[in-house]
Amino acid sequence: MSAIEYSVHESIAVITMKDGENRFNPSFLEEFLKVLDRIEKKTKAKTLVVTSAHEKIFSNGIDLEWLVPVLQANDIKTAKAFFYQMNALFKRILTYPMLTIASINGHAFAGGAILCCAFDFRFMRSDRGFFCFPEVDLGIPFLPGMNAMLKKAIPMYKLEEMEYTGSRLTAYDCQEHHIVTKACRLNTLMDDVMEFAKTLNKNRSIIKEMKARLNKEIVRVLDEEDVSYIESGQFNINT
């Protein structure tokens, strides 16, 4: 079974992550990027929706069970390739030539929550699931590009609280602070997302140019990070 699958409903492409907790490792990221390419090149979709097949988890972020042994073995080449690949996914979504919606149907923790911030819009399940950055307790400072993306989606006063305390936000908390567009019960989440997506049937070339200009500074920070942090091996993860 594929880790990433997609279907097209009129002008809306729906990606479903189907790899358990949808943790980021090289194979997961590679497949995600390939599916994004396939949707852009082989469909006429105008809007992208991403959700999870897991009953209670959207994504739990970096696959530390894979990454930590790599770092402990001092395999810097493999670690660098992974972080470049993760940044490639973030940049791809930030600049994707369609409007994008994260349909957060469960927990979005750490890198999973960061991924959500790369999207243009977010809807979140209200009856189960938290939006959380536990990095402060894991001993993992955010890289500059991650912070740049978070600032796009989260008001600074709330971002500081979330980063420094590791607090868990419910969907209603996220809605209150304009992190998500709408908190929805699970049984209406995808209906609400798809209804909203139908209103976003916009020209790809215009959206591509608007997003390139709007997210230019974030992409610049991610590119700079590739050189100053990743290339130098400054991953800042306590192993």
Short mmCIF file of the C-alpha atoms (twelve columns), coordinates in Angstrom:
data_MODEL
# 
_entry.id   MODEL 
# 
loop_
_atom_site.group_PDB 
_atom_site.id 
_atom_site.type_symbol 
_atom_site.label_atom_id 
_atom_site.label_alt_id 
_atom_site.label_comp_id 
_atom_site.label_asym_id 
_atom_site.label_seq_id 
_atom_site.Cartn_x 
_atom_site.Cartn_y 
_atom_site.Cartn_z 
_atom_site.pdbx_PDB_model_num 
ATOM 1   C CA . MET A 1   0.000   0.000  0.000   1 
ATOM 2   C CA . SER A 2   1.235   3.465  -0.870  1 
ATOM 3   C CA . ALA A 3   2.062   5.876  1.940   1 
ATOM 4   C CA . ILE A 4   0.509   8.742  -0.039  1 
ATOM 5   C CA . GLU A 5   -2.557  8.372  -2.245  1 
ATOM 6   C CA . TYR A 6   -4.673  10.889 -4.085  1 
ATOM 7   C CA . SER A 7   -7.994  11.256 -5.863  1 
ATOM 8   C CA . VAL A 8   -9.527  14.074 -7.894  1 
ATOM 9   C CA . HIS A 9   -13.049 15.388 -7.400  1 
ATOM 10  C CA . GLU A 10  -13.860 17.869 -10.163 1 
ATOM 11  C CA . SER A 11  -11.334 20.686 -9.562  1 
ATOM 12  C CA . ILE A 12  -10.165 19.408 -6.154  1 
ATOM 13  C CA . ALA A 13  -7.262  16.999 -5.599  1 
ATOM 14  C CA . VAL A 14  -7.341  15.174 -2.262  1 
ATOM 15  C CA . ILE A 15  -4.144  13.644 -0.879  1 
ATOM 16  C CA . THR A 16  -4.544  11.064 1.883   1 
ATOM 17  C CA . MET A 17  -1.524  10.229 4.018   1 
ATOM 18  C CA . LYS A 18  -1.745  6.516  4.812   1 
ATOM 19  C CA . ASP A 19  1.502   5.724  6.607   1 
ATOM 20  C CA . GLY A 20  0.312   5.203  10.186  1 
ATOM 21  C CA . GLU A 21  1.302   8.286  12.190  1 
ATOM 22  C CA . ASN A 22  2.600   9.847  8.967   1 
ATOM 23  C CA . ARG A 23  6.059   10.529 10.352  1 
ATOM 24  C CA . PHE A 24  8.665   12.135 8.122   1 
ATOM 25  C CA . ASN A 25  11.413  9.861  6.857   1 
ATOM 26  C CA . PRO A 26  13.070  9.719  3.414   1 
ATOM 27  C CA . SER A 27  10.603  7.315  1.802   1 
ATOM 28  C CA . PHE A 28  7.553   9.212  3.105   1 
ATOM 29  C CA . LEU A 29  8.890   12.580 1.935   1 
ATOM 30  C CA . GLU A 30  9.929   11.206 -1.448  1 
ATOM 31  C CA . GLU A 31  6.500   9.743  -2.085  1 
ATOM 32  C CA . PHE A 32  4.752   12.941 -0.970  1 
ATOM 33  C CA . LEU A 33  6.848   15.043 -3.364  1 
ATOM 34  C CA . LYS A 34  6.209   12.636 -6.243  1 
ATOM 35  C CA . VAL A 35  2.448   12.762 -5.686  1 
ATOM 36  C CA . LEU A 36  2.523   16.575 -5.642  1 
ATOM 37  C CA . ASP A 37  4.356   16.494 -8.987  1 
ATOM 38  C CA . ARG A 38  1.852   13.995 -10.390 1 
ATOM 39  C CA . ILE A 39  -1.147  16.099 -9.379  1 
ATOM 40  C CA . GLU A 40  0.347   19.242 -10.897 1 
ATOM 41  C CA . LYS A 41  1.394   17.639 -14.175 1 
ATOM 42  C CA . LYS A 42  -1.317  15.040 -14.784 1 
ATOM 43  C CA . THR A 43  -4.509  16.626 -13.463 1 
ATOM 44  C CA . LYS A 44  -6.412  19.852 -13.985 1 
ATOM 45  C CA . ALA A 45  -7.062  20.330 -10.277 1 
ATOM 46  C CA . LYS A 46  -7.161  23.905 -8.984  1 
ATOM 47  C CA . THR A 47  -7.235  23.192 -5.233  1 
ATOM 48  C CA . LEU A 48  -5.275  20.736 -3.078  1 
ATOM 49  C CA . VAL A 49  -6.591  19.148 0.138   1 
ATOM 50  C CA . VAL A 50  -4.384  16.998 2.382   1 
ATOM 51  C CA . THR A 51  -5.723  14.738 5.123   1 
ATOM 52  C CA . SER A 52  -4.827  11.526 6.962   1 
ATOM 53  C CA . ALA A 53  -6.268  8.023  6.983   1 
ATOM 54  C CA . HIS A 54  -5.327  7.535  10.651  1 
ATOM 55  C CA . GLU A 55  -8.327  7.582  12.987  1 
ATOM 56  C CA . LYS A 56  -6.771  10.055 15.409  1 
ATOM 57  C CA . ILE A 57  -3.479  11.411 13.985  1 
ATOM 58  C CA . PHE A 58  -2.863  13.831 11.127  1 
ATOM 59  C CA . SER A 59  0.929   13.707 11.450  1 
ATOM 60  C CA . ASN A 60  3.405   13.317 14.299  1 
ATOM 61  C CA . GLY A 61  6.261   14.916 12.381  1 
ATOM 62  C CA . ILE A 62  9.854   13.721 12.095  1 
ATOM 63  C CA . ASP A 63  10.387  9.986  12.444  1 
ATOM 64  C CA . LEU A 64  12.828  10.149 15.363  1 
ATOM 65  C CA . GLU A 65  13.074  6.346  15.475  1 
ATOM 66  C CA . TRP A 66  14.678  6.635  12.041  1 
ATOM 67  C CA . LEU A 67  16.605  9.910  12.488  1 
ATOM 68  C CA . VAL A 68  18.162  9.545  15.950  1 
ATOM 69  C CA . PRO A 69  20.170  6.393  15.068  1 
ATOM 70  C CA . VAL A 70  21.395  8.186  11.929  1 
ATOM 71  C CA . LEU A 71  22.670  11.086 14.042  1 
ATOM 72  C CA . GLN A 72  24.114  8.789  16.698  1 
ATOM 73  C CA . ALA A 73  26.058  7.010  13.956  1 
ATOM 74  C CA . ASN A 74  27.341  10.439 12.861  1 
ATOM 75  C CA . ASP A 75  25.979  9.766  9.372   1 
ATOM 76  C CA . ILE A 76  25.901  13.456 8.502   1 
ATOM 77  C CA . LYS A 77  25.472  12.819 4.782   1 
ATOM 78  C CA . THR A 78  22.195  10.950 5.313   1 
ATOM 79  C CA . ALA A 79  20.974  13.478 7.889   1 
ATOM 80  C CA . LYS A 80  21.709  16.390 5.546   1 
ATOM 81  C CA . ALA A 81  19.856  14.714 2.699   1 
ATOM 82  C CA . PHE A 82  16.844  14.215 4.960   1 
ATOM 83  C CA . PHE A 83  16.677  17.849 6.093   1 
ATOM 84  C CA . TYR A 84  17.111  19.083 2.512   1 
ATOM 85  C CA . GLN A 85  14.260  16.780 1.515   1 
ATOM 86  C CA . MET A 86  12.010  18.006 4.330   1 
ATOM 87  C CA . ASN A 87  12.669  21.635 3.361   1 
ATOM 88  C CA . ALA A 88  11.895  20.705 -0.245  1 
ATOM 89  C CA . LEU A 89  8.447   19.510 0.837   1 
ATOM 90  C CA . PHE A 90  7.808   22.663 2.860   1 
ATOM 91  C CA . LYS A 91  8.853   24.877 -0.072  1 
ATOM 92  C CA . ARG A 92  6.824   22.825 -2.536  1 
ATOM 93  C CA . ILE A 93  3.631   23.358 -0.562  1 
ATOM 94  C CA . LEU A 94  4.413   27.030 0.093   1 
ATOM 95  C CA . THR A 95  4.807   27.664 -3.635  1 
ATOM 96  C CA . TYR A 96  2.378   25.065 -5.021  1 
ATOM 97  C CA . PRO A 97  0.424   26.470 -7.983  1 
ATOM 98  C CA . MET A 98  -2.917  25.750 -6.326  1 
ATOM 99  C CA . LEU A 99  -4.554  26.912 -3.132  1 
ATOM 100 C CA . THR A 100 -3.936  24.322 -0.428  1 
ATOM 101 C CA . ILE A 101 -5.962  23.189 2.574   1 
ATOM 102 C CA . ALA A 102 -4.834  21.006 5.484   1 
ATOM 103 C CA . SER A 103 -7.782  18.949 6.712   1 
ATOM 104 C CA . ILE A 104 -6.435  18.195 10.196  1 
ATOM 105 C CA . ASN A 105 -8.440  15.173 11.289  1 
ATOM 106 C CA . GLY A 106 -6.385  14.315 14.382  1 
ATOM 107 C CA . HIS A 107 -3.256  15.205 16.307  1 
ATOM 108 C CA . ALA A 108 -0.770  17.485 14.534  1 
ATOM 109 C CA . PHE A 109 2.410   17.405 16.607  1 
ATOM 110 C CA . ALA A 110 5.883   18.859 16.044  1 
ATOM 111 C CA . GLY A 111 6.803   18.583 12.350  1 
ATOM 112 C CA . GLY A 112 3.219   17.628 11.571  1 
ATOM 113 C CA . ALA A 113 2.010   20.962 12.964  1 
ATOM 114 C CA . ILE A 114 4.820   22.759 11.118  1 
ATOM 115 C CA . LEU A 115 3.691   21.102 7.883   1 
ATOM 116 C CA . CYS A 116 0.150   22.390 8.477   1 
ATOM 117 C CA . CYS A 117 1.504   25.938 8.613   1 
ATOM 118 C CA . ALA A 118 2.872   25.638 5.070   1 
ATOM 119 C CA . PHE A 119 -0.689  25.356 3.746   1 
ATOM 120 C CA . ASP A 120 -2.796  28.337 2.755   1 
ATOM 121 C CA . PHE A 121 -5.773  27.277 4.904   1 
ATOM 122 C CA . ARG A 122 -6.377  24.873 7.765   1 
ATOM 123 C CA . PHE A 123 -9.543  23.164 9.027   1 
ATOM 124 C CA . MET A 124 -9.327  21.046 12.183  1 
ATOM 125 C CA . ARG A 125 -11.314 18.301 13.847  1 
ATOM 126 C CA . SER A 126 -12.853 19.593 17.070  1 
ATOM 127 C CA . ASP A 127 -13.809 16.426 18.948  1 
ATOM 128 C CA . ARG A 128 -10.332 14.885 19.088  1 
ATOM 129 C CA . GLY A 129 -6.766  16.001 18.439  1 
ATOM 130 C CA . PHE A 130 -4.277  18.636 19.526  1 
ATOM 131 C CA . PHE A 131 -2.072  21.093 17.658  1 
ATOM 132 C CA . CYS A 132 1.244   21.176 19.500  1 
ATOM 133 C CA . PHE A 133 4.971   21.909 19.340  1 
ATOM 134 C CA . PRO A 134 6.633   19.676 21.990  1 
ATOM 135 C CA . GLU A 135 10.157  20.519 20.817  1 
ATOM 136 C CA . VAL A 136 10.979  22.489 23.993  1 
ATOM 137 C CA . ASP A 137 10.628  19.275 26.020  1 
ATOM 138 C CA . LEU A 138 12.367  17.152 23.393  1 
ATOM 139 C CA . GLY A 139 15.390  19.451 23.308  1 
ATOM 140 C CA . ILE A 140 14.941  20.400 19.664  1 
ATOM 141 C CA . PRO A 141 15.179  24.141 18.862  1 
ATOM 142 C CA . PHE A 142 13.353  25.175 15.713  1 
ATOM 143 C CA . LEU A 143 15.391  25.856 12.591  1 
ATOM 144 C CA . PRO A 144 14.988  29.362 11.073  1 
ATOM 145 C CA . GLY A 145 12.872  28.189 8.143   1 
ATOM 146 C CA . MET A 146 10.468  26.429 10.470  1 
ATOM 147 C CA . ASN A 147 10.026  29.612 12.498  1 
ATOM 148 C CA . ALA A 148 9.417   31.605 9.331   1 
ATOM 149 C CA . MET A 149 6.617   29.245 8.308   1 
ATOM 150 C CA . LEU A 150 5.059   29.233 11.759  1 
ATOM 151 C CA . LYS A 151 4.892   33.033 11.766  1 
ATOM 152 C CA . LYS A 152 2.888   32.845 8.541   1 
ATOM 153 C CA . ALA A 153 0.103   30.899 10.210  1 
ATOM 154 C CA . ILE A 154 0.261   31.706 13.937  1 
ATOM 155 C CA . PRO A 155 0.063   35.127 15.644  1 
ATOM 156 C CA . MET A 156 3.379   35.943 17.303  1 
ATOM 157 C CA . TYR A 157 1.944   36.205 20.826  1 
ATOM 158 C CA . LYS A 158 0.506   32.690 20.521  1 
ATOM 159 C CA . LEU A 159 3.542   31.256 18.758  1 
ATOM 160 C CA . GLU A 160 5.821   32.348 21.594  1 
ATOM 161 C CA . GLU A 161 3.556   30.673 24.133  1 
ATOM 162 C CA . MET A 162 3.346   27.468 22.094  1 
ATOM 163 C CA . GLU A 163 7.095   27.215 21.472  1 
ATOM 164 C CA . TYR A 164 8.203   28.055 25.012  1 
ATOM 165 C CA . THR A 165 5.618   25.967 26.889  1 
ATOM 166 C CA . GLY A 166 4.807   23.114 24.518  1 
ATOM 167 C CA . SER A 167 1.110   23.777 25.209  1 
ATOM 168 C CA . ARG A 168 -1.521  21.760 23.369  1 
ATOM 169 C CA . LEU A 169 -4.188  23.651 21.465  1 
ATOM 170 C CA . THR A 170 -7.605  22.253 20.639  1 
ATOM 171 C CA . ALA A 171 -9.333  23.028 17.365  1 
ATOM 172 C CA . TYR A 172 -11.404 25.683 19.099  1 
ATOM 173 C CA . ASP A 173 -8.225  27.257 20.540  1 
ATOM 174 C CA . CYS A 174 -6.783  27.305 17.039  1 
ATOM 175 C CA . GLN A 175 -9.934  28.844 15.633  1 
ATOM 176 C CA . GLU A 176 -9.964  31.531 18.337  1 
ATOM 177 C CA . HIS A 177 -6.418  32.567 17.422  1 
ATOM 178 C CA . HIS A 178 -7.016  32.327 13.652  1 
ATOM 179 C CA . ILE A 179 -4.612  29.409 13.193  1 
ATOM 180 C CA . VAL A 180 -7.380  27.408 11.547  1 
ATOM 181 C CA . THR A 181 -10.264 28.677 9.443   1 
ATOM 182 C CA . LYS A 182 -12.789 26.466 11.167  1 
ATOM 183 C CA . ALA A 183 -13.092 23.855 13.922  1 
ATOM 184 C CA . CYS A 184 -15.363 21.035 12.755  1 
ATOM 185 C CA . ARG A 185 -16.795 17.828 14.132  1 
ATOM 186 C CA . LEU A 186 -15.200 14.815 12.436  1 
ATOM 187 C CA . ASN A 187 -18.431 13.856 10.693  1 
ATOM 188 C CA . THR A 188 -18.582 17.247 8.955   1 
ATOM 189 C CA . LEU A 189 -14.860 18.035 8.574   1 
ATOM 190 C CA . MET A 190 -14.311 16.847 5.008   1 
ATOM 191 C CA . ASP A 191 -17.717 18.146 3.882   1 
ATOM 192 C CA . ASP A 192 -16.811 21.593 5.218   1 
ATOM 193 C CA . VAL A 193 -13.352 21.415 3.652   1 
ATOM 194 C CA . MET A 194 -14.670 20.335 0.262   1 
ATOM 195 C CA . GLU A 195 -17.393 22.976 0.288   1 
ATOM 196 C CA . PHE A 196 -14.759 25.637 0.990   1 
ATOM 197 C CA . ALA A 197 -12.401 24.155 -1.608  1 
ATOM 198 C CA . LYS A 198 -15.085 24.548 -4.291  1 
ATOM 199 C CA . THR A 199 -14.878 28.318 -3.803  1 
ATOM 200 C CA . LEU A 200 -11.134 28.297 -4.565  1 
ATOM 201 C CA . ASN A 201 -11.298 27.377 -8.248  1 
ATOM 202 C CA . LYS A 202 -8.606  29.894 -9.197  1 
ATOM 203 C CA . ASN A 203 -6.217  30.171 -12.126 1 
ATOM 204 C CA . ARG A 204 -3.038  28.188 -11.427 1 
ATOM 205 C CA . SER A 205 -0.632  30.681 -12.976 1 
ATOM 206 C CA . ILE A 206 -2.040  33.578 -10.954 1 
ATOM 207 C CA . ILE A 207 -1.942  31.600 -7.709  1 
ATOM 208 C CA . LYS A 208 1.614   30.463 -8.439  1 
ATOM 209 C CA . GLU A 209 2.811   34.048 -8.910  1 
ATOM 210 C CA . MET A 210 0.890   35.383 -5.904  1 
ATOM 211 C CA . LYS A 211 2.296   32.677 -3.638  1 
ATOM 212 C CA . ALA A 212 5.832   33.176 -4.965  1 
ATOM 213 C CA . ARG A 213 5.627   36.857 -4.035  1 
ATOM 214 C CA . LEU A 214 3.771   36.412 -0.751  1 
ATOM 215 C CA . ASN A 215 6.039   33.615 0.518   1 
ATOM 216 C CA . LYS A 216 9.272   34.901 -0.988  1 
ATOM 217 C CA . GLU A 217 10.838  35.762 2.367   1 
ATOM 218 C CA . ILE A 218 9.991   32.362 3.883   1 
ATOM 219 C CA . VAL A 219 11.539  30.572 0.911   1 
ATOM 220 C CA . ARG A 220 14.614  32.806 1.208   1 
ATOM 221 C CA . VAL A 221 15.035  31.819 4.867   1 
ATOM 222 C CA . LEU A 222 14.599  28.129 4.003   1 
ATOM 223 C CA . ASP A 223 17.215  28.415 1.243   1 
ATOM 224 C CA . GLU A 224 19.575  30.249 3.573   1 
ATOM 225 C CA . GLU A 225 18.985  27.566 6.190   1 
ATOM 226 C CA . ASP A 226 20.011  24.906 3.681   1 
ATOM 227 C CA . VAL A 227 23.443  26.532 3.518   1 
ATOM 228 C CA . SER A 228 24.065  27.880 7.027   1 
ATOM 229 C CA . TYR A 229 22.432  25.129 9.126   1 
ATOM 230 C CA . ILE A 230 21.987  21.969 7.115   1 
ATOM 231 C CA . GLU A 231 25.200  22.126 5.112   1 
ATOM 232 C CA . SER A 232 27.181  22.788 8.281   1 
ATOM 233 C CA . GLY A 233 25.426  19.966 10.111  1 
ATOM 234 C CA . GLN A 234 23.787  22.228 12.730  1 
ATOM 235 C CA . PHE A 235 20.648  20.163 13.226  1 
ATOM 236 C CA . ASN A 236 20.318  21.085 16.921  1 
ATOM 237 C CA . ILE A 237 18.754  17.799 17.975  1 
ATOM 238 C CA . ASN A 238 19.770  16.326 21.310  1 
ATOM 239 C CA . THR A 239 20.415  12.621 20.845  1 
# 
